[in-house]
Amino acid sequence: MYIIQELQTTNGQTALVTPATEADLNQAKSTFHLRASYAAVSQVDVHTVMLHDERGDVIDKIVFDHTASEA
């Protein structure tokens, strides 16, 4: 079992988005990257997407900090 978890932080308040679960690793990676594509362009201050297994071991994680100045 694989879990795709999303955290959205704005003004110091963090919301946990309802997680997605997938039985297959490749499908889980697909869901992870889909959510990451939305997070990349979101208006949320800090938008995090994580892929982990049922033991909580993190397989992949990406963080988009939209508060940082872009170079």
PDB file of N, CA, C and O in Angstrom:
ATOM      1  N   MET A   1       0.854  -1.187   0.000  1.00  0.00           N
ATOM      2  CA  MET A   1       0.000   0.000   0.000  1.00  0.00           C
ATOM      3  C   MET A   1       0.888   1.233   0.000  1.00  0.00           C
ATOM      4  O   MET A   1       1.878   1.305   0.727  1.00  0.00           O
ATOM      5  N   TYR A   2       0.517   2.197  -0.825  1.00  0.00           N
ATOM      6  CA  TYR A   2       1.249   3.454  -0.930  1.00  0.00           C
ATOM      7  C   TYR A   2       0.283   4.601  -0.663  1.00  0.00           C
ATOM      8  O   TYR A   2      -0.872   4.565  -1.089  1.00  0.00           O
ATOM      9  N   ILE A   3       0.762   5.608   0.039  1.00  0.00           N
ATOM     10  CA  ILE A   3      -0.059   6.752   0.423  1.00  0.00           C
ATOM     11  C   ILE A   3       0.557   8.012  -0.154  1.00  0.00           C
ATOM     12  O   ILE A   3       1.766   8.225  -0.060  1.00  0.00           O
ATOM     13  N   ILE A   4      -0.283   8.845  -0.753  1.00  0.00           N
ATOM     14  CA  ILE A   4       0.140  10.145  -1.255  1.00  0.00           C
ATOM     15  C   ILE A   4      -0.530  11.184  -0.364  1.00  0.00           C
ATOM     16  O   ILE A   4      -1.752  11.328  -0.369  1.00  0.00           O
ATOM     17  N   GLN A   5       0.289  11.907   0.403  1.00  0.00           N
ATOM     18  CA  GLN A   5      -0.197  12.887   1.378  1.00  0.00           C
ATOM     19  C   GLN A   5       0.186  14.280   0.909  1.00  0.00           C
ATOM     20  O   GLN A   5       1.264  14.497   0.355  1.00  0.00           O
ATOM     21  N   GLU A   6      -0.715  15.212   1.143  1.00  0.00           N
ATOM     22  CA  GLU A   6      -0.485  16.595   0.725  1.00  0.00           C
ATOM     23  C   GLU A   6      -0.701  17.512   1.917  1.00  0.00           C
ATOM     24  O   GLU A   6      -1.685  17.378   2.645  1.00  0.00           O
ATOM     25  N   LEU A   7       0.228  18.447   2.114  1.00  0.00           N
ATOM     26  CA  LEU A   7       0.125  19.452   3.169  1.00  0.00           C
ATOM     27  C   LEU A   7       0.129  20.825   2.521  1.00  0.00           C
ATOM     28  O   LEU A   7       0.939  21.101   1.637  1.00  0.00           O
ATOM     29  N   GLN A   8      -0.778  21.684   2.965  1.00  0.00           N
ATOM     30  CA  GLN A   8      -0.869  23.038   2.429  1.00  0.00           C
ATOM     31  C   GLN A   8      -0.797  24.012   3.593  1.00  0.00           C
ATOM     32  O   GLN A   8      -1.649  23.987   4.481  1.00  0.00           O
ATOM     33  N   THR A   9       0.226  24.877   3.592  1.00  0.00           N
ATOM     34  CA  THR A   9       0.422  25.833   4.676  1.00  0.00           C
ATOM     35  C   THR A   9       0.311  27.248   4.139  1.00  0.00           C
ATOM     36  O   THR A   9       1.033  27.633   3.220  1.00  0.00           O
ATOM     37  N   THR A  10      -0.597  28.017   4.719  1.00  0.00           N
ATOM     38  CA  THR A  10      -0.776  29.420   4.386  1.00  0.00           C
ATOM     39  C   THR A  10      -0.993  30.194   5.679  1.00  0.00           C
ATOM     40  O   THR A  10      -1.780  29.791   6.536  1.00  0.00           O
ATOM     41  N   ASN A  11      -0.286  31.306   5.805  1.00  0.00           N
ATOM     42  CA  ASN A  11      -0.382  32.154   7.006  1.00  0.00           C
ATOM     43  C   ASN A  11      -0.159  31.351   8.283  1.00  0.00           C
ATOM     44  O   ASN A  11      -0.824  31.592   9.290  1.00  0.00           O
ATOM     45  N   GLY A  12       0.764  30.408   8.247  1.00  0.00           N
ATOM     46  CA  GLY A  12       1.104  29.629   9.433  1.00  0.00           C
ATOM     47  C   GLY A  12       0.120  28.538   9.799  1.00  0.00           C
ATOM     48  O   GLY A  12       0.290  27.885  10.829  1.00  0.00           O
ATOM     49  N   GLN A  13      -0.899  28.322   8.992  1.00  0.00           N
ATOM     50  CA  GLN A  13      -1.899  27.283   9.247  1.00  0.00           C
ATOM     51  C   GLN A  13      -1.727  26.171   8.217  1.00  0.00           C
ATOM     52  O   GLN A  13      -1.734  26.418   7.011  1.00  0.00           O
ATOM     53  N   THR A  14      -1.571  24.939   8.711  1.00  0.00           N
ATOM     54  CA  THR A  14      -1.377  23.809   7.823  1.00  0.00           C
ATOM     55  C   THR A  14      -2.624  22.960   7.743  1.00  0.00           C
ATOM     56  O   THR A  14      -3.212  22.594   8.760  1.00  0.00           O
ATOM     57  N   ALA A  15      -3.019  22.651   6.520  1.00  0.00           N
ATOM     58  CA  ALA A  15      -4.162  21.773   6.275  1.00  0.00           C
ATOM     59  C   ALA A  15      -3.641  20.471   5.668  1.00  0.00           C
ATOM     60  O   ALA A  15      -2.737  20.482   4.833  1.00  0.00           O
ATOM     61  N   LEU A  16      -4.216  19.362   6.093  1.00  0.00           N
ATOM     62  CA  LEU A  16      -3.896  18.057   5.533  1.00  0.00           C
ATOM     63  C   LEU A  16      -4.997  17.684   4.552  1.00  0.00           C
ATOM     64  O   LEU A  16      -6.161  17.551   4.929  1.00  0.00           O
ATOM     65  N   VAL A  17      -4.621  17.519   3.302  1.00  0.00           N
ATOM     66  CA  VAL A  17      -5.577  17.140   2.268  1.00  0.00           C
ATOM     67  C   VAL A  17      -5.847  15.638   2.394  1.00  0.00           C
ATOM     68  O   VAL A  17      -4.952  14.873   2.752  1.00  0.00           O
ATOM     69  N   THR A  18      -7.065  15.223   2.103  1.00  0.00           N
ATOM     70  CA  THR A  18      -7.409  13.801   2.153  1.00  0.00           C
ATOM     71  C   THR A  18      -6.412  13.011   1.318  1.00  0.00           C
ATOM     72  O   THR A  18      -6.235  13.296   0.134  1.00  0.00           O
ATOM     73  N   PRO A  19      -5.754  12.015   1.925  1.00  0.00           N
ATOM     74  CA  PRO A  19      -4.732  11.270   1.183  1.00  0.00           C
ATOM     75  C   PRO A  19      -5.330  10.358   0.122  1.00  0.00           C
ATOM     76  O   PRO A  19      -6.483   9.936   0.208  1.00  0.00           O
ATOM     77  N   ALA A  20      -4.509  10.069  -0.880  1.00  0.00           N
ATOM     78  CA  ALA A  20      -4.853   9.058  -1.885  1.00  0.00           C
ATOM     79  C   ALA A  20      -4.057   7.808  -1.543  1.00  0.00           C
ATOM     80  O   ALA A  20      -2.952   7.896  -1.009  1.00  0.00           O
ATOM     81  N   THR A  21      -4.615   6.654  -1.849  1.00  0.00           N
ATOM     82  CA  THR A  21      -3.893   5.404  -1.650  1.00  0.00           C
ATOM     83  C   THR A  21      -3.878   4.615  -2.950  1.00  0.00           C
ATOM     84  O   THR A  21      -4.832   4.635  -3.727  1.00  0.00           O
ATOM     85  N   GLU A  22      -2.783   3.930  -3.160  1.00  0.00           N
ATOM     86  CA  GLU A  22      -2.613   3.109  -4.358  1.00  0.00           C
ATOM     87  C   GLU A  22      -1.950   1.798  -3.949  1.00  0.00           C
ATOM     88  O   GLU A  22      -1.101   1.783  -3.058  1.00  0.00           O
ATOM     89  N   ALA A  23      -2.328   0.712  -4.588  1.00  0.00           N
ATOM     90  CA  ALA A  23      -1.731  -0.589  -4.309  1.00  0.00           C
ATOM     91  C   ALA A  23      -0.458  -0.807  -5.116  1.00  0.00           C
ATOM     92  O   ALA A  23       0.423  -1.559  -4.698  1.00  0.00           O
ATOM     93  N   ASP A  24      -0.358  -0.153  -6.270  1.00  0.00           N
ATOM     94  CA  ASP A  24       0.755  -0.341  -7.192  1.00  0.00           C
ATOM     95  C   ASP A  24       1.709   0.848  -7.109  1.00  0.00           C
ATOM     96  O   ASP A  24       1.266   1.997  -7.115  1.00  0.00           O
ATOM     97  N   LEU A  25       3.013   0.583  -7.032  1.00  0.00           N
ATOM     98  CA  LEU A  25       3.998   1.661  -6.898  1.00  0.00           C
ATOM     99  C   LEU A  25       3.978   2.609  -8.090  1.00  0.00           C
ATOM    100  O   LEU A  25       4.043   3.824  -7.904  1.00  0.00           O
ATOM    101  N   ASN A  26       3.891   2.089  -9.299  1.00  0.00           N
ATOM    102  CA  ASN A  26       3.890   2.976 -10.463  1.00  0.00           C
ATOM    103  C   ASN A  26       2.652   3.871 -10.494  1.00  0.00           C
ATOM    104  O   ASN A  26       2.751   5.038 -10.872  1.00  0.00           O
ATOM    105  N   GLN A  27       1.500   3.350 -10.106  1.00  0.00           N
ATOM    106  CA  GLN A  27       0.300   4.179 -10.034  1.00  0.00           C
ATOM    107  C   GLN A  27       0.442   5.217  -8.928  1.00  0.00           C
ATOM    108  O   GLN A  27      -0.001   6.356  -9.079  1.00  0.00           O
ATOM    109  N   ALA A  28       1.058   4.827  -7.819  1.00  0.00           N
ATOM    110  CA  ALA A  28       1.295   5.772  -6.715  1.00  0.00           C
ATOM    111  C   ALA A  28       2.216   6.904  -7.176  1.00  0.00           C
ATOM    112  O   ALA A  28       1.979   8.067  -6.851  1.00  0.00           O
ATOM    113  N   LYS A  29       3.255   6.569  -7.926  1.00  0.00           N
ATOM    114  CA  LYS A  29       4.154   7.599  -8.448  1.00  0.00           C
ATOM    115  C   LYS A  29       3.423   8.525  -9.408  1.00  0.00           C
ATOM    116  O   LYS A  29       3.675   9.730  -9.417  1.00  0.00           O
ATOM    117  N   SER A  30       2.531   7.983 -10.206  1.00  0.00           N
ATOM    118  CA  SER A  30       1.743   8.796 -11.123  1.00  0.00           C
ATOM    119  C   SER A  30       0.870   9.782 -10.355  1.00  0.00           C
ATOM    120  O   SER A  30       0.820  10.964 -10.697  1.00  0.00           O
ATOM    121  N   THR A  31       0.189   9.308  -9.326  1.00  0.00           N
ATOM    122  CA  THR A  31      -0.660  10.175  -8.499  1.00  0.00           C
ATOM    123  C   THR A  31       0.182  11.226  -7.791  1.00  0.00           C
ATOM    124  O   THR A  31      -0.210  12.390  -7.715  1.00  0.00           O
ATOM    125  N   PHE A  32       1.344  10.817  -7.271  1.00  0.00           N
ATOM    126  CA  PHE A  32       2.268  11.747  -6.616  1.00  0.00           C
ATOM    127  C   PHE A  32       2.657  12.877  -7.569  1.00  0.00           C
ATOM    128  O   PHE A  32       2.593  14.049  -7.198  1.00  0.00           O
ATOM    129  N   HIS A  33       3.055  12.535  -8.777  1.00  0.00           N
ATOM    130  CA  HIS A  33       3.496  13.551  -9.733  1.00  0.00           C
ATOM    131  C   HIS A  33       2.339  14.430 -10.214  1.00  0.00           C
ATOM    132  O   HIS A  33       2.538  15.613 -10.488  1.00  0.00           O
ATOM    133  N   LEU A  34       1.148  13.871 -10.317  1.00  0.00           N
ATOM    134  CA  LEU A  34      -0.015  14.676 -10.678  1.00  0.00           C
ATOM    135  C   LEU A  34      -0.274  15.733  -9.611  1.00  0.00           C
ATOM    136  O   LEU A  34      -0.460  16.910  -9.921  1.00  0.00           O
ATOM    137  N   ARG A  35      -0.284  15.303  -8.349  1.00  0.00           N
ATOM    138  CA  ARG A  35      -0.505  16.265  -7.261  1.00  0.00           C
ATOM    139  C   ARG A  35       0.629  17.278  -7.180  1.00  0.00           C
ATOM    140  O   ARG A  35       0.400  18.453  -6.893  1.00  0.00           O
ATOM    141  N   ALA A  36       1.851  16.822  -7.434  1.00  0.00           N
ATOM    142  CA  ALA A  36       2.989  17.747  -7.421  1.00  0.00           C
ATOM    143  C   ALA A  36       2.854  18.795  -8.516  1.00  0.00           C
ATOM    144  O   ALA A  36       3.252  19.945  -8.325  1.00  0.00           O
ATOM    145  N   SER A  37       2.299  18.412  -9.658  1.00  0.00           N
ATOM    146  CA  SER A  37       2.135  19.382 -10.750  1.00  0.00           C
ATOM    147  C   SER A  37       1.163  20.492 -10.350  1.00  0.00           C
ATOM    148  O   SER A  37       1.353  21.648 -10.730  1.00  0.00           O
ATOM    149  N   TYR A  38       0.131  20.149  -9.591  1.00  0.00           N
ATOM    150  CA  TYR A  38      -0.799  21.171  -9.097  1.00  0.00           C
ATOM    151  C   TYR A  38      -0.138  22.032  -8.031  1.00  0.00           C
ATOM    152  O   TYR A  38      -0.331  23.247  -7.997  1.00  0.00           O
ATOM    153  N   ALA A  39       0.644  21.396  -7.157  1.00  0.00           N
ATOM    154  CA  ALA A  39       1.313  22.118  -6.077  1.00  0.00           C
ATOM    155  C   ALA A  39       2.323  23.120  -6.632  1.00  0.00           C
ATOM    156  O   ALA A  39       2.527  24.183  -6.045  1.00  0.00           O
ATOM    157  N   ALA A  40       2.950  22.791  -7.747  1.00  0.00           N
ATOM    158  CA  ALA A  40       3.972  23.657  -8.326  1.00  0.00           C
ATOM    159  C   ALA A  40       3.433  25.035  -8.697  1.00  0.00           C
ATOM    160  O   ALA A  40       4.165  26.024  -8.644  1.00  0.00           O
ATOM    161  N   VAL A  41       2.180  25.104  -9.066  1.00  0.00           N
ATOM    162  CA  VAL A  41       1.608  26.373  -9.531  1.00  0.00           C
ATOM    163  C   VAL A  41       0.522  26.905  -8.594  1.00  0.00           C
ATOM    164  O   VAL A  41      -0.195  27.842  -8.945  1.00  0.00           O
ATOM    165  N   SER A  42       0.398  26.315  -7.409  1.00  0.00           N
ATOM    166  CA  SER A  42      -0.655  26.736  -6.483  1.00  0.00           C
ATOM    167  C   SER A  42      -0.324  28.088  -5.852  1.00  0.00           C
ATOM    168  O   SER A  42       0.804  28.571  -5.945  1.00  0.00           O
ATOM    169  N   GLN A  43      -1.306  28.676  -5.223  1.00  0.00           N
ATOM    170  CA  GLN A  43      -1.144  29.940  -4.509  1.00  0.00           C
ATOM    171  C   GLN A  43      -0.890  29.720  -3.020  1.00  0.00           C
ATOM    172  O   GLN A  43      -0.798  30.681  -2.256  1.00  0.00           O
ATOM    173  N   VAL A  44      -0.778  28.468  -2.612  1.00  0.00           N
ATOM    174  CA  VAL A  44      -0.508  28.114  -1.217  1.00  0.00           C
ATOM    175  C   VAL A  44       0.927  28.530  -0.888  1.00  0.00           C
ATOM    176  O   VAL A  44       1.823  28.356  -1.714  1.00  0.00           O
ATOM    177  N   ASP A  45       1.154  29.080   0.313  1.00  0.00           N
ATOM    178  CA  ASP A  45       2.496  29.536   0.692  1.00  0.00           C
ATOM    179  C   ASP A  45       3.530  28.416   0.584  1.00  0.00           C
ATOM    180  O   ASP A  45       4.535  28.555  -0.114  1.00  0.00           O
ATOM    181  N   VAL A  46       3.279  27.316   1.274  1.00  0.00           N
ATOM    182  CA  VAL A  46       4.163  26.154   1.226  1.00  0.00           C
ATOM    183  C   VAL A  46       3.300  24.940   0.925  1.00  0.00           C
ATOM    184  O   VAL A  46       2.383  24.616   1.680  1.00  0.00           O
ATOM    185  N   HIS A  47       3.593  24.280  -0.165  1.00  0.00           N
ATOM    186  CA  HIS A  47       2.762  23.168  -0.635  1.00  0.00           C
ATOM    187  C   HIS A  47       3.656  21.935  -0.741  1.00  0.00           C
ATOM    188  O   HIS A  47       4.598  21.920  -1.534  1.00  0.00           O
ATOM    189  N   THR A  48       3.371  20.910   0.045  1.00  0.00           N
ATOM    190  CA  THR A  48       4.190  19.709   0.132  1.00  0.00           C
ATOM    191  C   THR A  48       3.390  18.493  -0.314  1.00  0.00           C
ATOM    192  O   THR A  48       2.215  18.348   0.023  1.00  0.00           O
ATOM    193  N   VAL A  49       4.041  17.629  -1.072  1.00  0.00           N
ATOM    194  CA  VAL A  49       3.436  16.363  -1.488  1.00  0.00           C
ATOM    195  C   VAL A  49       4.426  15.260  -1.121  1.00  0.00           C
ATOM    196  O   VAL A  49       5.615  15.352  -1.426  1.00  0.00           O
ATOM    197  N   MET A  50       3.922  14.222  -0.465  1.00  0.00           N
ATOM    198  CA  MET A  50       4.767  13.112  -0.034  1.00  0.00           C
ATOM    199  C   MET A  50       4.190  11.790  -0.513  1.00  0.00           C
ATOM    200  O   MET A  50       2.974  11.607  -0.565  1.00  0.00           O
ATOM    201  N   LEU A  51       5.077  10.880  -0.861  1.00  0.00           N
ATOM    202  CA  LEU A  51       4.709   9.512  -1.199  1.00  0.00           C
ATOM    203  C   LEU A  51       5.387   8.619  -0.179  1.00  0.00           C
ATOM    204  O   LEU A  51       6.611   8.638  -0.048  1.00  0.00           O
ATOM    205  N   HIS A  52       4.593   7.831   0.549  1.00  0.00           N
ATOM    206  CA  HIS A  52       5.177   6.923   1.531  1.00  0.00           C
ATOM    207  C   HIS A  52       4.424   5.614   1.553  1.00  0.00           C
ATOM    208  O   HIS A  52       3.325   5.494   1.013  1.00  0.00           O
ATOM    209  N   ASP A  53       5.043   4.629   2.194  1.00  0.00           N
ATOM    210  CA  ASP A  53       4.393   3.324   2.289  1.00  0.00           C
ATOM    211  C   ASP A  53       3.633   3.214   3.598  1.00  0.00           C
ATOM    212  O   ASP A  53       3.618   4.146   4.401  1.00  0.00           O
ATOM    213  N   GLU A  54       3.003   2.068   3.803  1.00  0.00           N
ATOM    214  CA  GLU A  54       2.158   1.887   4.988  1.00  0.00           C
ATOM    215  C   GLU A  54       2.952   1.911   6.290  1.00  0.00           C
ATOM    216  O   GLU A  54       2.362   2.037   7.364  1.00  0.00           O
ATOM    217  N   ARG A  55       4.270   1.795   6.217  1.00  0.00           N
ATOM    218  CA  ARG A  55       5.121   1.886   7.410  1.00  0.00           C
ATOM    219  C   ARG A  55       5.538   3.323   7.705  1.00  0.00           C
ATOM    220  O   ARG A  55       6.143   3.607   8.738  1.00  0.00           O
ATOM    221  N   GLY A  56       5.208   4.216   6.793  1.00  0.00           N
ATOM    222  CA  GLY A  56       5.590   5.613   6.957  1.00  0.00           C
ATOM    223  C   GLY A  56       6.936   5.950   6.350  1.00  0.00           C
ATOM    224  O   GLY A  56       7.405   7.082   6.473  1.00  0.00           O
ATOM    225  N   ASP A  57       7.568   4.979   5.693  1.00  0.00           N
ATOM    226  CA  ASP A  57       8.837   5.250   5.026  1.00  0.00           C
ATOM    227  C   ASP A  57       8.590   6.139   3.808  1.00  0.00           C
ATOM    228  O   ASP A  57       7.781   5.804   2.943  1.00  0.00           O
ATOM    229  N   VAL A  58       9.286   7.266   3.745  1.00  0.00           N
ATOM    230  CA  VAL A  58       9.099   8.215   2.654  1.00  0.00           C
ATOM    231  C   VAL A  58       9.835   7.717   1.417  1.00  0.00           C
ATOM    232  O   VAL A  58      11.038   7.458   1.451  1.00  0.00           O
ATOM    233  N   ILE A  59       9.095   7.591   0.335  1.00  0.00           N
ATOM    234  CA  ILE A  59       9.652   7.167  -0.946  1.00  0.00           C
ATOM    235  C   ILE A  59      10.063   8.391  -1.759  1.00  0.00           C
ATOM    236  O   ILE A  59      11.096   8.386  -2.429  1.00  0.00           O
ATOM    237  N   ASP A  60       9.243   9.435  -1.693  1.00  0.00           N
ATOM    238  CA  ASP A  60       9.538  10.676  -2.407  1.00  0.00           C
ATOM    239  C   ASP A  60       8.818  11.823  -1.719  1.00  0.00           C
ATOM    240  O   ASP A  60       7.775  11.635  -1.094  1.00  0.00           O
ATOM    241  N   LYS A  61       9.384  12.999  -1.842  1.00  0.00           N
ATOM    242  CA  LYS A  61       8.771  14.193  -1.246  1.00  0.00           C
ATOM    243  C   LYS A  61       9.211  15.390  -2.059  1.00  0.00           C
ATOM    244  O   LYS A  61      10.355  15.470  -2.505  1.00  0.00           O
ATOM    245  N   ILE A  62       8.284  16.326  -2.249  1.00  0.00           N
ATOM    246  CA  ILE A  62       8.621  17.571  -2.934  1.00  0.00           C
ATOM    247  C   ILE A  62       7.921  18.712  -2.201  1.00  0.00           C
ATOM    248  O   ILE A  62       6.774  18.588  -1.771  1.00  0.00           O
ATOM    249  N   VAL A  63       8.639  19.821  -2.070  1.00  0.00           N
ATOM    250  CA  VAL A  63       8.111  20.998  -1.372  1.00  0.00           C
ATOM    251  C   VAL A  63       8.228  22.192  -2.296  1.00  0.00           C
ATOM    252  O   VAL A  63       9.290  22.452  -2.861  1.00  0.00           O
ATOM    253  N   PHE A  64       7.143  22.910  -2.446  1.00  0.00           N
ATOM    254  CA  PHE A  64       7.128  24.152  -3.203  1.00  0.00           C
ATOM    255  C   PHE A  64       6.895  25.288  -2.216  1.00  0.00           C
ATOM    256  O   PHE A  64       5.805  25.418  -1.657  1.00  0.00           O
ATOM    257  N   ASP A  65       7.921  26.109  -2.004  1.00  0.00           N
ATOM    258  CA  ASP A  65       7.824  27.247  -1.090  1.00  0.00           C
ATOM    259  C   ASP A  65       7.577  28.480  -1.944  1.00  0.00           C
ATOM    260  O   ASP A  65       8.505  29.053  -2.514  1.00  0.00           O
ATOM    261  N   HIS A  66       6.323  28.877  -2.022  1.00  0.00           N
ATOM    262  CA  HIS A  66       5.942  30.007  -2.853  1.00  0.00           C
ATOM    263  C   HIS A  66       6.178  31.344  -2.158  1.00  0.00           C
ATOM    264  O   HIS A  66       5.889  32.401  -2.718  1.00  0.00           O
ATOM    265  N   THR A  67       6.707  31.291  -0.929  1.00  0.00           N
ATOM    266  CA  THR A  67       7.039  32.536  -0.230  1.00  0.00           C
ATOM    267  C   THR A  67       8.458  32.975  -0.549  1.00  0.00           C
ATOM    268  O   THR A  67       8.805  34.137  -0.340  1.00  0.00           O
ATOM    269  N   ALA A  68       9.284  32.064  -1.053  1.00  0.00           N
ATOM    270  CA  ALA A  68      10.668  32.387  -1.402  1.00  0.00           C
ATOM    271  C   ALA A  68      10.693  33.230  -2.670  1.00  0.00           C
ATOM    272  O   ALA A  68       9.902  33.008  -3.586  1.00  0.00           O
ATOM    273  N   SER A  69      11.581  34.173  -2.716  1.00  0.00           N
ATOM    274  CA  SER A  69      11.677  34.996  -3.922  1.00  0.00           C
ATOM    275  C   SER A  69      12.278  34.168  -5.044  1.00  0.00           C
ATOM    276  O   SER A  69      13.213  33.394  -4.839  1.00  0.00           O
ATOM    277  N   GLU A  70      11.725  34.347  -6.229  1.00  0.00           N
ATOM    278  CA  GLU A  70      12.206  33.609  -7.392  1.00  0.00           C
ATOM    279  C   GLU A  70      13.379  34.348  -8.016  1.00  0.00           C
ATOM    280  O   GLU A  70      13.371  35.575  -8.118  1.00  0.00           O
ATOM    281  N   ALA A  71      14.371  33.601  -8.426  1.00  0.00           N
ATOM    282  CA  ALA A  71      15.567  34.213  -9.035  1.00  0.00           C
ATOM    283  C   ALA A  71      15.378  34.383 -10.529  1.00  0.00           C
ATOM    284  O   ALA A  71      16.275  34.879 -11.212  1.00  0.00           O
TER     285      ALA A  71
END
